């Protein structure tokens, strides 16, 4: 990579993310586990789910599973049903 962003990385700043974060990728996703792992390990309240029969469009390829996981995450995180979400 060249240009102004060649040495840029968000990885050192992931510890600043304080909200619950859902990370979803597919088993056949272009965003492979090696790309997702630093997000999962760097964000304090991260949950990582890999869907076994999906590429990068899990919401389309496995909608019941995807939206079930999303709904459960929102409920468990207190982000569903009108809960207040505060921004920094």
C-alpha positions in Angstrom: 0.0 0.0 0.0 1.2 3.5 -0.8 0.0 7.0 -0.1 -1.0 8.9 3.0 -2.8 5.9 4.7 0.0 3.3 4.2 1.0 3.4 7.8 -2.5 4.2 9.3 -4.2 1.7 11.6 -7.2 2.0 13.9 -6.1 -1.1 15.8 -4.3 0.9 18.6 -7.5 2.9 19.2 -9.9 0.0 19.5 -9.6 0.1 23.3 -11.4 3.4 23.2 -14.6 1.8 21.9 -16.8 1.5 25.0 -20.2 0.4 23.6 -21.2 -3.2 23.0 -20.1 -4.2 19.5 -21.3 -7.1 17.4 -18.8 -8.4 14.8 -20.2 -10.8 12.2 -18.4 -12.5 9.4 -19.1 -15.5 7.2 -17.1 -18.7 6.9 -16.5 -17.8 3.2 -16.2 -14.0 3.8 -13.6 -11.9 2.1 -13.2 -10.4 5.6 -11.4 -13.4 7.0 -10.9 -14.3 10.6 -7.4 -12.8 10.6 -8.9 -9.4 9.8 -11.7 -9.7 12.3 -9.6 -11.0 15.2 -7.9 -7.7 16.0 -11.3 -6.0 16.3 -12.6 -8.7 18.6 -9.5 -8.6 20.8 -9.2 -4.8 20.8 -12.8 -3.9 21.6 -13.7 -4.5 25.3 -17.3 -5.4 24.8 -17.1 -7.2 21.5 -19.0 -10.3 20.5 -17.8 -12.2 17.4 -20.0 -14.6 15.4 -19.0 -16.4 12.2 -21.9 -17.8 10.2 -21.0 -21.1 8.6 -22.9 -20.8 5.3 -22.2 -17.2 4.4 -19.9 -14.9 2.5 -19.9 -11.2 3.1 -23.7 -11.0 2.8 -24.9 -13.1 5.8 -28.0 -11.0 6.2 -29.0 -12.2 2.7 -27.6 -15.7 2.8 -28.7 -16.7 6.3 -31.3 -14.1 7.3 -33.0 -16.0 10.0 -29.8 -16.8 11.8 -28.3 -13.3 11.1 -31.3 -11.4 12.4 -31.8 -13.8 15.3 -28.2 -13.1 16.4 -28.6 -9.4 15.9 -31.9 -9.3 17.9 -30.4 -11.3 20.7 -27.3 -9.0 20.8 -29.5 -5.9 20.9 -31.6 -7.3 23.7 -28.7 -8.6 25.7 -26.9 -5.3 25.3 -29.9 -3.2 26.4 -30.1 -1.6 23.0 -33.5 -2.8 22.0 -37.0 -1.6 22.8 -36.3 2.1 23.2 -33.4 1.9 25.5 -31.4 5.1 25.6 -28.1 5.1 23.7 -25.6 7.7 24.6 -22.9 8.9 22.3 -19.5 10.1 23.4 
